[in-house]
Amino acid sequence: MRVEITVSNTRPLPAGAIEALSDELSRRIDEQFPDSTNQVKVRYASANNLSVLGGGKETRDQISEILQQTWESADDWFNTD
């Protein structure tokens, strides 16, 4: 399964945030979908978007929920030090 997340470049994130978000999402998605080969790509673009290739609507909804939880818990896994 391939997951692509674009983050709006109108409000850039702190240095290292894109890589940290990609790593954390990869970890969480691998926990939820251990039987599939998962690729997660996070990048800047003109708008926020989530694309899930190789999964149905239910899978996309699960990935969307994981993304929401990951974003809301950024203070737990992203260090700016």
N, C-alpha and C positions, 0 to 999 in steps of 0.2 A: 504494500500500500504506500502511496506517496501523498504526503501532506505538504501543501504549500500555503504559507501564511504571508500576507503582505501587510506591512505596517505603514500607515500614512506618513509621508516625509514632511508634512507641514509642521509637525512637532517632534523633532528628533529626540530619541531616547539617549540616556547617558552612555558614555563610551563603554563598550563591552556588553551592552544589554541585548543586542540582537543575538550574539553568540550564546550568551547565558540562557536566553529564552529558548533558543533552538535546542540546546543541550538538555534543559529541564523538560521541555515538551517531548523530546525523544525518549527520555527516561520514563516519563509517565505513560506515553503511548505504548512503549514496549511492555510495560507492566500490564496494561489493559488488553493488549493484543499480542501475547507472547508467541503465538503460532504463525505469525506472518512476518515477512521482512518489511520493515518500515523505514521510509526515508522522510525526514522532516527538513524543510527548507524555510527559513524566515528571512525576509528581505524588505527593504524599503520600496515603496511604490507611491502612486498618487492617491491611493485610498486603501482602507483596511479591507481585507478579504481573506476568506478561508476556502481552499480547494482541497478536496479529498478524492484522489484518483485510485480506483481499485476497491472501492467500498460503496455500499448503497446508502440510502437516506438515513437508515438507523445508525450506520457507522459514522456518517458525517455528523449526526446529532451527538453521538458519544464524543467524537473528537472536539466538537464545539464546546461541549461541557468541560472537557479536560482543559481546553484552552482558557475558558473563563476562570476555572479554579486556579490554573497556573498563574494567570495574570493577577488575580486577586491576592495570591499568596506571594507575590514578588518580594516582599520584605523578608520572607523566610529563606529564599534561595539566591537572591541577587545582592552581592556585596559591592559597594562602590569604593571600598578601600584598596 
